[in-house]
Amino acid sequence: MAEIAEGIVIDRLISFFGAEVKLFGQLKKEVEDIRIELDHIACFLRQTDPMVDKEDSNGGFKLWVQHVREVAFQIEDVMDEYKLYHVPVAQHQQQQGLMASLSRIPHMVQTVKRHLQAASKIRDIKTSVNEIKERSERYRFNTLQHVPGENCNEPVDPGMGLHFLNSEALVGIDSSRQELARRLADAELKRTIISVVGMGGVRKTTLVKKAFDDEIMAGHFDCHAWITVSQSSRVEVLLRTIMKQHHSMTLEEVAMTYLSELTNRSLVQVSVIDSIGDVRNCQLHYLMREVVVSKSKELSFIQTCPENLSNHDRVARHLSICYKSNNFPMVVGNYQNHSAIFFDIEELPKSFCFLQFTKSKLLKELDFEGAPLTYIPEELGNLFNLKYLSIRDTKVKKLPRSIGKLHKLQTLDLKRSFVSELPVEINMLFNLQYLVAYYKYKQSIYSINSQRGRKLYSNFGSLESLEKLYEVDLEAYSGGNFFRELARLKQLRKLCITKLKSESGNALCDAIQQMIHLQSLRISSIKEEELLHLHTISSPPLPGWIYELRNLTKLTLEWSRISDDSLQILGVLPNLLFFWIFEGYSGAQLHFHKNHFKKLKDLRLCWLNDLKRLIIDEGSLTLVEHLELGPSPQLEELPATISHLKCLKTI
């Protein structure tokens, strides 16, 4: 009887699993269908946006386009949910036997339920798309007949063929080519527009194209792009052309070029800039802000927390919470928003609950910077789609272990929070790129203990996507070989380690040699009297790997006791912008030689107790804008050659 009963149960389970497999196959096709629909809608919106922006555009047409955009949002959400909860059927079939099958039933029932919900949402979306199409025909919104697309025919420039002439075919432009090359290679670091003017047919375009193709000339620039601007060109198409030519740059590097372009055009105002020219804080002019906020609301891109938010029916993709009082919107979880950012929150109301955010399963960004937050619950792990989490300047003391479930997380900002150690589950965040976790004591700036790092556990080398690790307390580290794990982080661009002991020097050097992308390095010993022994320290006094750091832009030496010979090695680093020596020099004379530190903008020489003489050759430190000296009690006088520092702004 037992065998018969077991057979009946297994037959029913097979039938159940078979139905689930069939349902999954159908849902997969439905998702692919709406993905294609989303591609078409995205193309349509790119084409209709210019018409919507026109002052004389029809109000009904704007409303109709808004409905199309909201359907696109719904499709994105369904696709995100599908990726979130989808588990391949093959994973359910790995275990065999009755008990294994029975143990999977609750999960399978939940999966089927979610598949049915997704299928229902897809049907609703298809209904909405059909209604939008009918509305278009009813009100005759024949937009695509009037909007120029990317593939429409444009007048052909007869000079385009000259771009492809061989150099051998060019005669009589040598002097012009040399003049253009001289101007392009000019070391003056400022935005410049060079106009090449002449009558038609004198090979202006050919001249410029050959300069663009010259490899030596290209070496003078961080990036370059070739675009052809015709009279009928659209700005969007030009920007997309430029973007395609930045294929070798990271997303962050491309974003920084966009920010630089916006600031140079005064569309964004820089409010805080660091010593080497990097933008730290920026803002919009109030007129520009009004335009951006208005347009964002029109596109349902961002909602800035109106007082009647609870009655607001529009979909808000991004939520900006910026109240300074208890008048705080408590319906965040009711929205399919993708980000929530806090500004100037002085007090959270008693009714506030972090769990409200866990209702927004599609949340990608959560920024609590400066908010009076003290606790994060385990439910944080339910935000499977989260990519950015910041609790900077909060009073949170501990991260929940469920953070290990956030497999899409790319940025974790714990700066100046009360979190003292990172849970071991952090090591499961394989997509994490930026980990910032330290506390800086304002009252002890000139102290080896001015910053406090955070505790890591063994196996952190699994975070192989990490680009910024700032900072780690080596003394508090718990686990296996720290430097073997560190060597696995080959993508690091910024690294800070505190509390190093003398015997750790060589192991650190071996690990750093693997980091070819390293741009910023900060190391401090466990105490002021502790000297770090770096391999090859006898000749030359700096380790051999220092030559390999071609991308290094910031270098701080604290209590390092380097000599003048070491300084000359650092002087040839091609991209060094920031150099700070704090009680880190042991000689009586400090000499900056000609053609050294060519790109340096910020030089700080602090507490050099043995320094008696400072020499700056003409042709050295040519771009330095900020110079900080002292206290150095034995320094007799400032060198007269400081007058050669033409770019110096502050001293």
C-alpha positions as CSV (number, residue, x, y, z in Angstrom):
1,M,0.0,0.0,0.0
2,A,2.8,2.3,0.8
3,E,4.4,1.8,-2.6
4,I,1.0,2.5,-4.3
5,A,0.5,5.7,-2.3
6,E,4.0,6.8,-3.1
7,G,3.5,6.1,-6.8
8,I,0.3,8.1,-6.8
9,V,2.0,11.1,-5.1
10,I,4.9,10.9,-7.5
11,D,2.6,10.8,-10.5
12,R,0.8,13.9,-9.3
13,L,4.1,15.7,-8.6
14,I,5.3,14.9,-12.2
15,S,2.0,16.3,-13.5
16,F,2.4,19.4,-11.3
17,F,6.0,19.9,-12.4
18,G,5.1,19.4,-16.0
19,A,2.4,22.1,-15.8
20,E,4.9,24.4,-14.2
21,V,7.4,23.7,-17.0
22,K,4.8,24.5,-19.6
23,L,3.7,27.7,-17.8
24,F,7.4,28.8,-17.6
25,G,7.9,28.2,-21.3
26,Q,4.8,30.3,-22.2
27,L,5.9,33.1,-19.8
28,K,9.4,33.2,-21.2
29,K,7.9,33.9,-24.7
30,E,5.6,36.5,-23.3
31,V,8.5,38.3,-21.7
32,E,10.5,38.2,-24.9
33,D,7.5,39.7,-26.7
34,I,7.2,42.7,-24.4
35,R,10.9,43.2,-24.5
36,I,10.7,43.7,-28.2
37,E,7.7,46.0,-27.6
38,L,9.8,48.0,-25.1
39,D,12.6,48.4,-27.8
40,H,10.0,49.8,-30.2
41,I,8.6,52.2,-27.6
42,A,12.0,53.4,-26.6
43,C,12.8,54.2,-30.3
44,F,9.4,55.9,-30.6
45,L,9.9,58.1,-27.5
46,R,13.3,59.2,-28.8
47,Q,11.6,60.4,-32.0
48,T,8.6,62.1,-30.4
49,D,10.5,64.0,-27.6
50,P,11.5,66.8,-30.0
51,M,7.8,67.3,-30.9
52,V,6.6,67.2,-27.2
53,D,9.1,70.0,-26.3
54,K,7.7,72.4,-28.9
55,E,5.6,75.1,-27.4
56,D,2.8,74.7,-30.0
57,S,2.5,70.9,-29.5
58,N,-1.0,69.6,-28.9
59,G,-1.9,69.0,-25.2
60,G,-3.7,65.8,-26.1
61,F,-0.6,64.6,-27.9
62,K,1.6,65.3,-24.8
63,L,-0.8,63.3,-22.6
64,W,-0.8,60.4,-25.1
65,V,3.0,60.3,-25.2
66,Q,3.0,60.3,-21.4
67,H,0.8,57.2,-21.4
68,V,3.2,55.5,-23.8
69,R,6.0,56.3,-21.4
70,E,4.2,54.9,-18.4
71,V,3.5,51.7,-20.3
72,A,7.3,51.5,-20.9
73,F,7.8,51.8,-17.2
74,Q,5.4,49.0,-16.6
75,I,7.2,46.8,-19.1
76,E,10.6,47.5,-17.4
77,D,9.1,46.6,-14.0
78,V,7.7,43.3,-15.2
79,M,11.0,42.4,-16.8
80,D,12.9,43.2,-13.6
81,E,10.4,41.1,-11.6
82,Y,10.8,38.3,-14.0
83,K,14.6,38.4,-13.6
84,L,14.2,38.7,-9.9
85,Y,12.1,35.7,-9.2
86,H,12.9,33.4,-12.2
87,V,14.6,30.2,-11.3
88,P,15.4,27.8,-14.1
89,V,13.3,24.7,-14.0
90,A,16.4,22.5,-14.3
91,Q,17.4,23.6,-10.8
92,H,14.3,22.0,-9.4
93,Q,15.1,18.7,-11.1
94,Q,18.5,18.2,-9.7
95,Q,17.4,16.3,-6.6
96,Q,15.5,13.0,-7.0
97,G,13.1,11.0,-4.8
98,L,9.8,11.6,-3.0
99,M,11.0,13.6,0.0
100,A,13.1,15.8,-2.2
101,S,10.1,16.5,-4.4
102,L,7.9,17.1,-1.4
103,S,10.3,19.6,0.1
104,R,10.2,21.6,-3.2
105,I,6.4,21.9,-3.3
106,P,6.1,25.2,-1.3
107,H,8.7,26.9,-3.4
108,M,7.2,25.6,-6.6
109,V,3.7,26.8,-5.6
110,Q,5.2,30.2,-4.9
111,T,7.0,30.2,-8.2
112,V,3.8,29.3,-10.1
113,K,1.9,32.0,-8.2
114,R,4.5,34.6,-9.3
115,H,4.4,33.3,-12.9
116,L,0.7,33.7,-13.0
117,Q,0.9,37.2,-11.6
118,A,3.5,38.1,-14.2
119,A,1.4,36.7,-17.0
120,S,-1.6,38.7,-15.7
121,K,0.5,41.9,-15.7
122,I,1.7,41.2,-19.3
123,R,-1.9,40.8,-20.5
124,D,-2.8,44.1,-18.9
125,I,0.2,45.7,-20.6
126,K,-0.8,44.3,-24.0
127,T,-4.3,45.7,-23.4
128,S,-2.9,49.1,-22.6
129,V,-0.7,49.0,-25.7
130,N,-3.7,48.2,-27.9
131,E,-5.7,51.0,-26.2
132,I,-2.9,53.5,-26.9
133,K,-2.8,52.4,-30.5
134,E,-6.6,52.8,-30.9
135,R,-6.3,56.3,-29.2
136,S,-3.6,57.2,-31.7
137,E,-5.9,56.3,-34.6
138,R,-8.9,57.9,-33.1
139,Y,-7.2,61.3,-32.6
140,R,-4.8,61.0,-35.6
141,F,-1.5,61.2,-33.8
142,N,0.5,60.3,-36.8
143,T,3.8,61.4,-35.2
144,L,6.2,59.2,-37.0
145,Q,5.4,60.8,-40.3
146,H,6.6,64.1,-39.1
147,V,9.6,63.3,-36.9
148,P,13.0,62.7,-38.6
149,G,14.4,59.4,-37.5
150,E,18.0,58.3,-37.3
151,N,17.7,56.4,-40.6
152,C,16.0,59.1,-42.6
153,N,17.6,60.4,-45.7
154,E,19.8,63.4,-45.3
155,P,21.7,65.5,-47.9
156,V,25.0,63.9,-48.6
157,D,28.1,66.1,-48.0
158,P,30.1,65.9,-51.3
159,G,33.3,66.4,-49.2
160,M,32.8,63.2,-47.2
161,G,34.9,61.1,-49.6
162,L,37.9,63.3,-48.9
163,H,38.0,61.7,-45.4
164,F,39.4,58.5,-46.9
165,L,42.2,59.8,-49.1
166,N,45.6,58.4,-48.5
167,S,48.4,60.7,-47.2
168,E,50.3,60.1,-50.4
169,A,47.5,61.8,-52.4
170,L,47.8,65.0,-50.4
171,V,50.0,67.7,-51.9
172,G,50.6,71.3,-50.7
173,I,49.2,71.1,-47.2
174,D,52.4,70.3,-45.2
175,S,52.8,73.8,-43.7
176,S,49.1,73.9,-42.7
177,R,49.4,70.4,-41.2
178,Q,52.5,71.4,-39.1
179,E,50.8,74.6,-37.9
180,L,47.7,72.6,-36.8
181,A,49.9,70.0,-35.1
182,R,51.7,72.7,-33.2
183,R,48.5,74.2,-31.9
184,L,47.1,70.8,-30.9
185,A,50.3,69.8,-29.1
186,D,50.3,73.1,-27.1
187,A,50.7,72.3,-23.4
188,E,48.2,74.9,-22.4
189,L,45.7,73.0,-20.4
190,K,42.4,74.7,-21.2
191,R,39.5,74.2,-23.4
192,T,40.3,75.5,-26.9
193,I,38.4,75.6,-30.2
194,I,40.6,75.7,-33.3
195,S,38.8,76.8,-36.4
196,V,40.1,75.8,-39.9
197,V,38.6,78.3,-42.4
198,G,38.9,78.5,-46.1
199,M,37.0,78.3,-49.4
200,G,35.4,75.1,-50.5
201,G,37.7,72.5,-52.0
202,V,40.9,73.6,-50.3
203,R,41.0,70.4,-48.3
204,K,40.1,71.7,-44.8
205,T,38.3,68.5,-43.8
206,T,41.2,66.4,-45.1
207,L,43.7,68.4,-43.2
208,V,41.8,67.9,-39.9
209,K,41.1,64.2,-40.5
210,K,44.8,63.5,-41.0
211,A,45.6,65.3,-37.8
212,F,42.9,63.2,-36.0
213,D,44.3,59.9,-37.4
214,D,47.9,60.7,-36.3
215,E,48.8,58.3,-33.4
216,I,51.4,60.7,-32.0
217,M,48.9,63.5,-31.9
218,A,46.3,61.3,-30.3
219,G,48.7,60.6,-27.4
220,H,48.3,64.2,-26.3
221,F,44.7,63.7,-25.4
222,D,42.8,61.4,-22.9
223,C,40.1,60.7,-25.4
224,H,39.0,61.9,-28.9
225,A,36.1,61.5,-31.2
226,W,35.4,62.2,-34.9
227,I,31.9,63.4,-35.8
228,T,30.5,65.0,-38.9
229,V,28.0,67.9,-38.3
230,S,25.7,68.5,-41.2
231,Q,23.1,71.3,-41.4
232,S,20.3,68.8,-40.6
233,S,22.2,67.0,-37.7
234,R,20.4,66.3,-34.5
235,V,22.1,66.8,-31.1
236,E,21.0,63.4,-29.9
237,V,22.5,61.6,-32.9
238,L,25.8,63.5,-32.4
239,L,26.0,62.6,-28.7
240,R,25.3,58.9,-29.5
241,T,28.1,59.0,-32.1
242,I,30.5,60.4,-29.5
243,M,29.4,57.7,-26.9
244,K,30.1,54.9,-29.3
245,Q,33.7,56.1,-29.6
246,H,34.3,55.9,-25.9
247,H,34.0,52.1,-25.9
248,S,37.3,51.6,-24.1
249,M,36.3,53.9,-21.2
250,T,34.5,52.7,-18.0
251,L,31.0,54.0,-17.3
252,E,32.4,56.2,-14.5
253,E,35.0,57.7,-16.8
254,V,32.3,58.5,-19.5
255,A,30.1,60.0,-16.8
256,M,33.0,62.3,-15.6
257,T,33.5,63.5,-19.2
258,Y,29.8,64.4,-19.3
259,L,30.0,66.2,-16.0
260,S,33.0,68.1,-17.2
261,E,31.2,69.1,-20.4
262,L,28.2,70.3,-18.3
263,T,30.3,72.4,-16.0
264,N,32.3,73.9,-18.8
265,R,29.1,75.0,-20.4
266,S,27.9,76.5,-17.1
267,L,24.8,74.2,-17.1
268,V,26.0,72.8,-13.8
269,Q,27.7,75.0,-11.2
270,V,30.6,73.6,-9.2
271,S,30.3,74.3,-5.4
272,V,33.2,72.3,-4.0
273,I,36.3,71.3,-5.9
274,D,39.3,69.4,-4.4
275,S,42.9,70.4,-4.7
276,I,43.6,68.5,-8.0
277,G,40.5,69.9,-9.8
278,D,38.1,67.0,-9.2
279,V,34.5,68.1,-8.6
280,R,33.3,67.1,-5.2
281,N,29.9,68.9,-5.0
282,C,27.9,70.6,-7.7
283,Q,24.5,72.3,-8.0
284,L,22.2,73.8,-10.6
285,H,21.4,77.4,-11.1
286,Y,17.9,78.1,-9.8
287,L,16.6,78.8,-13.3
288,M,18.1,75.7,-14.7
289,R,16.8,73.7,-11.7
290,E,13.2,74.9,-12.3
291,V,13.5,73.7,-15.9
292,V,15.0,70.3,-14.9
293,V,12.4,69.7,-12.1
294,S,9.6,70.7,-14.4
295,K,10.8,68.4,-17.2
296,S,11.5,65.5,-14.7
297,K,7.9,65.7,-13.4
298,E,6.6,65.8,-17.0
299,L,8.6,62.6,-17.8
300,S,7.7,60.9,-14.5
301,F,11.4,60.7,-13.9
302,I,11.7,62.2,-10.4
303,Q,9.3,63.3,-7.6
304,T,10.5,65.8,-5.1
305,C,8.1,64.9,-2.3
306,P,5.2,67.4,-2.5
307,E,3.2,67.6,0.7
308,N,0.3,65.8,-1.0
309,L,2.5,62.9,-2.1
310,S,0.0,60.4,-0.6
311,N,-2.6,61.6,-3.1
312,H,-0.2,61.6,-6.0
313,D,-1.2,59.1,-8.6
314,R,1.6,59.4,-11.1
315,V,4.3,56.9,-11.3
316,A,7.6,58.2,-9.8
317,R,10.8,56.4,-10.9
318,H,13.0,58.3,-8.5
319,L,12.1,59.9,-5.2
320,S,13.9,62.8,-3.6
321,I,13.0,63.2,0.1
322,C,14.1,66.7,1.3
323,Y,12.0,67.8,4.2
324,K,13.5,69.2,7.4
325,S,10.4,68.6,9.5
326,N,8.2,65.8,10.6
327,N,6.0,66.3,7.5
328,F,7.4,63.2,6.0
329,P,5.7,61.2,3.2
330,M,5.0,57.7,4.4
331,V,3.9,56.0,1.2
332,V,7.3,55.3,-0.3
333,G,6.6,51.6,-0.5
334,N,3.5,52.1,-2.6
335,Y,5.5,53.3,-5.6
336,Q,7.4,51.4,-8.2
337,N,10.2,53.9,-7.7
338,H,13.8,52.9,-8.5
339,S,15.6,55.2,-6.1
340,A,15.1,57.1,-2.9
341,I,17.5,59.9,-1.8
342,F,17.3,61.8,1.5
343,F,18.3,65.5,1.8
344,D,18.5,67.6,4.9
345,I,16.4,65.3,7.1
346,E,16.8,66.6,10.6
347,E,14.4,64.3,12.3
348,L,12.6,61.1,11.2
349,P,9.0,60.9,12.4
350,K,8.1,58.2,14.9
351,S,6.0,56.5,12.3
352,F,9.0,56.0,10.0
353,C,9.8,52.4,9.3
354,F,12.6,51.1,7.1
355,L,10.4,48.2,6.1
356,Q,8.4,50.5,3.9
357,F,11.3,50.5,1.5
358,T,11.4,46.7,1.3
359,K,8.0,46.8,-0.4
360,S,9.7,48.4,-3.4
361,K,11.3,45.2,-4.7
362,L,12.6,47.1,-7.8
363,L,14.5,49.7,-5.8
364,K,18.0,50.2,-7.2
365,E,19.3,53.1,-5.2
366,L,18.8,54.0,-1.5
367,D,20.7,57.0,-0.1
368,F,20.3,57.8,3.6
369,E,23.3,60.2,3.7
370,G,23.0,62.5,6.7
371,A,19.6,61.1,7.9
372,P,19.2,60.4,11.6
373,L,19.1,56.7,11.0
374,T,20.3,54.3,13.7
375,Y,19.2,50.8,12.6
376,I,18.8,48.8,9.4
377,P,16.7,45.6,9.7
378,E,17.4,42.2,8.2
379,E,14.7,42.9,5.6
380,L,17.3,44.9,3.7
381,G,18.2,41.6,2.0
382,N,14.8,41.6,0.3
383,L,15.8,44.5,-2.0
384,F,17.3,42.1,-4.5
385,N,17.6,44.8,-7.2
386,L,19.6,47.3,-5.1
387,K,22.8,48.6,-6.7
388,Y,23.6,51.6,-4.5
389,L,23.4,51.9,-0.7
390,S,24.6,54.8,1.3
391,I,24.4,55.3,5.1
392,R,27.1,57.9,5.1
393,D,27.0,60.3,8.1
394,T,24.3,58.2,9.9
395,K,24.4,56.6,13.3
396,V,24.0,53.1,12.1
397,K,26.3,50.7,14.0
398,K,25.8,47.4,12.4
399,L,24.9,46.0,8.9
400,P,22.5,43.1,8.8
401,R,23.8,39.7,7.6
402,S,21.1,39.7,4.9
403,I,23.2,42.2,3.0
404,G,24.9,39.2,1.4
405,K,21.7,38.7,-0.6
406,L,22.2,41.9,-2.5
407,H,24.1,40.3,-5.4
408,K,23.6,43.3,-7.7
409,L,25.0,45.8,-5.2
410,Q,27.8,47.9,-6.8
411,T,28.3,50.7,-4.3
412,L,28.3,50.5,-0.5
413,D,29.1,53.8,1.2
414,L,29.6,53.6,5.0
415,K,31.8,56.8,5.3
416,R,31.6,58.4,8.7
417,S,28.9,56.0,9.9
418,F,29.3,54.1,13.2
419,V,29.7,50.7,11.5
420,S,33.0,49.3,12.9
421,E,33.2,45.9,11.1
422,L,31.7,44.5,7.9
423,P,29.8,41.2,8.1
424,V,31.5,38.2,6.5
425,E,28.5,38.1,4.1
426,I,30.0,41.1,2.3
427,N,32.2,38.6,0.5
428,M,29.2,37.4,-1.4
429,L,28.7,40.7,-3.2
430,F,30.5,39.7,-6.4
431,N,29.4,42.8,-8.3
432,L,30.6,45.3,-5.6
433,Q,32.8,48.0,-7.1
434,Y,33.0,50.7,-4.5
435,L,33.4,50.0,-0.7
436,V,34.0,53.2,1.3
437,A,34.1,52.6,5.1
438,Y,36.1,54.8,7.4
439,Y,35.6,57.4,10.1
440,K,37.8,60.6,10.2
441,Y,38.4,62.4,13.4
442,K,38.3,66.2,12.8
443,Q,40.2,67.0,16.0
444,S,43.3,64.9,15.1
445,I,44.1,65.8,11.5
446,Y,47.8,65.6,12.1
447,S,47.8,62.2,13.7
448,I,48.5,58.7,12.5
449,N,45.2,57.8,14.1
450,S,43.2,60.6,12.3
451,Q,41.2,58.0,10.4
452,R,39.8,54.7,11.5
453,G,39.4,51.9,9.0
454,R,36.9,49.0,9.2
455,K,37.3,45.3,9.9
456,L,37.2,42.8,7.1
457,Y,37.0,39.0,7.2
458,S,38.9,36.3,5.2
459,N,38.0,35.5,1.6
460,F,37.3,39.2,0.7
461,G,39.4,38.5,-2.4
462,S,36.2,37.1,-3.9
463,L,35.2,40.8,-4.5
464,E,37.1,40.8,-7.8
465,S,35.1,43.6,-9.3
466,L,36.2,46.0,-6.5
467,E,37.7,49.3,-7.8
468,K,37.7,51.3,-4.5
469,L,38.6,49.9,-1.1
470,Y,38.9,52.7,1.5
471,E,39.9,51.8,4.1
472,V,40.8,48.5,5.8
473,D,42.1,48.2,9.4
474,L,44.7,45.5,9.1
475,E,45.1,45.2,12.9
476,A,41.5,44.2,13.2
477,Y,41.5,41.8,10.2
478,S,40.3,38.3,11.0
479,G,41.0,35.3,8.8
480,G,43.6,33.9,6.5
481,N,46.4,35.5,4.6
482,F,45.3,39.2,4.1
483,F,47.8,40.0,1.3
484,R,47.0,36.9,-0.7
485,E,43.3,38.0,-0.7
486,L,44.3,41.6,-1.5
487,A,46.3,40.5,-4.6
488,R,43.1,39.1,-6.1
489,L,41.6,42.6,-6.3
490,K,43.3,43.4,-9.6
491,Q,40.8,46.0,-10.7
492,L,41.5,48.3,-7.7
493,R,41.9,52.0,-8.5
494,K,41.9,53.4,-5.0
495,L,43.2,51.6,-1.9
496,C,43.8,52.6,1.7
497,I,45.1,50.3,4.4
498,T,45.8,51.3,8.0
499,K,47.7,49.8,10.9
500,L,50.4,48.1,8.9
501,K,53.3,46.5,10.7
502,S,56.9,46.6,9.6
503,E,57.0,42.9,8.6
504,S,54.0,43.4,6.3
505,G,55.8,45.6,3.8
506,N,57.1,43.1,1.3
507,A,53.8,41.2,1.2
508,L,52.0,44.5,0.5
509,C,54.4,45.2,-2.3
510,D,53.8,41.8,-3.9
511,A,50.0,42.4,-3.8
512,I,50.2,45.9,-5.2
513,Q,52.2,44.7,-8.3
514,Q,49.0,43.0,-9.5
515,M,47.0,46.3,-9.5
516,I,47.8,47.9,-12.9
517,H,44.9,50.2,-12.7
518,L,45.8,51.7,-9.3
519,Q,45.4,55.5,-9.2
520,S,45.3,56.4,-5.5
521,L,47.3,54.7,-2.7
522,R,47.3,55.5,1.1
523,I,49.1,53.4,3.6
524,S,49.8,54.1,7.3
525,S,51.7,52.1,9.9
526,I,50.4,50.9,13.2
527,K,52.3,53.6,15.1
528,E,54.6,56.6,14.2
529,E,57.8,54.7,15.2
530,E,56.9,51.7,13.0
531,L,59.0,51.8,9.7
532,L,57.5,49.8,6.8
533,H,60.1,47.6,5.1
534,L,59.4,47.6,1.3
535,H,61.3,45.2,-0.9
536,T,64.2,46.7,-3.0
537,I,64.2,49.5,-0.5
538,S,68.0,49.7,-0.4
539,S,68.6,50.6,-4.1
540,P,66.5,52.5,-5.1
541,P,64.9,53.6,-1.8
542,L,61.4,53.1,-3.2
543,P,60.0,49.7,-4.3
544,G,60.3,48.7,-7.9
545,W,56.5,48.5,-8.4
546,I,56.3,52.3,-8.0
547,Y,57.3,52.6,-11.7
548,E,54.3,50.6,-12.8
549,L,51.7,52.9,-11.3
550,R,51.3,54.9,-14.5
551,N,47.7,55.9,-13.6
552,L,48.5,57.1,-10.0
553,T,47.1,60.5,-9.4
554,K,47.2,60.9,-5.6
555,L,50.0,59.9,-3.3
556,T,50.3,60.5,0.5
557,L,53.4,59.6,2.4
558,E,53.1,59.8,6.2
559,W,56.0,58.9,8.5
560,S,57.7,57.2,5.6
561,R,61.2,58.7,6.0
562,I,62.0,58.8,2.3
563,S,65.1,60.4,0.9
564,D,65.9,62.8,-1.9
565,D,66.6,60.0,-4.3
566,S,63.2,58.6,-3.7
567,L,61.7,61.9,-4.5
568,Q,63.3,61.9,-8.0
569,I,61.6,58.5,-8.7
570,L,58.2,59.9,-7.8
571,G,58.9,62.9,-10.0
572,V,58.7,60.9,-13.2
573,L,55.2,59.5,-12.5
574,P,53.3,60.8,-15.5
575,N,49.8,61.4,-14.0
576,L,50.5,62.4,-10.4
577,L,48.3,65.4,-9.5
578,F,48.3,65.3,-5.7
579,F,51.4,64.8,-3.5
580,W,51.4,65.1,0.3
581,I,54.4,64.4,2.5
582,F,53.6,64.5,6.3
583,E,56.6,63.8,8.5
584,G,57.7,61.6,5.6
585,Y,61.1,63.1,4.6
586,S,64.4,62.4,6.4
587,G,66.8,64.7,4.5
588,A,68.0,68.2,5.2
589,Q,67.6,69.3,1.5
590,L,64.6,68.8,-0.7
591,H,65.3,69.3,-4.4
592,F,62.6,69.4,-7.2
593,H,64.5,68.9,-10.5
594,K,63.6,70.3,-13.9
595,N,60.9,68.5,-15.8
596,H,59.7,66.6,-12.7
597,F,56.1,66.5,-11.5
598,K,54.9,67.8,-14.8
599,K,51.2,67.4,-14.0
600,L,51.2,68.0,-10.3
601,K,48.6,70.5,-9.1
602,D,48.7,70.2,-5.3
603,L,51.9,69.9,-3.2
604,R,51.9,69.7,0.6
605,L,55.1,69.4,2.6
606,C,54.1,69.3,6.3
607,W,56.1,68.7,9.5
608,L,59.4,68.1,7.8
609,N,61.4,68.6,11.0
610,D,64.9,68.0,9.5
611,L,64.4,70.1,6.3
612,K,66.8,73.1,6.1
613,R,66.8,73.9,2.4
614,L,64.2,73.7,-0.4
615,I,65.3,73.9,-4.1
616,I,62.8,74.3,-7.0
617,D,64.4,74.2,-10.4
618,E,62.9,76.3,-13.2
619,G,60.8,73.9,-15.3
620,S,59.7,71.9,-12.2
621,L,56.2,72.0,-10.7
622,T,55.0,74.0,-13.6
623,L,51.3,73.4,-13.1
624,V,51.2,73.5,-9.2
625,E,48.3,75.6,-8.1
626,H,48.3,74.9,-4.3
627,L,51.5,74.8,-2.2
628,E,51.5,74.1,1.5
629,L,54.7,74.3,3.6
630,G,55.3,73.8,7.2
631,P,55.7,73.7,10.0
632,S,59.3,72.9,9.3
633,P,61.3,74.6,12.1
634,Q,64.7,74.3,10.5
635,L,63.8,75.7,7.1
636,E,65.8,78.9,6.7
637,E,64.0,80.6,3.8
638,L,61.7,80.0,0.8
639,P,63.5,79.6,-2.5
640,A,63.4,82.6,-4.9
641,T,62.5,80.2,-7.7
642,I,58.9,80.0,-6.3
643,S,58.4,82.9,-8.7
644,H,58.7,80.4,-11.6
645,L,55.5,78.7,-10.5
646,K,53.2,80.6,-12.9
647,C,50.1,78.6,-12.1
648,L,50.4,79.0,-8.3
649,K,47.2,80.3,-6.7
650,T,47.5,79.7,-3.0
651,I,50.5,79.1,-0.7
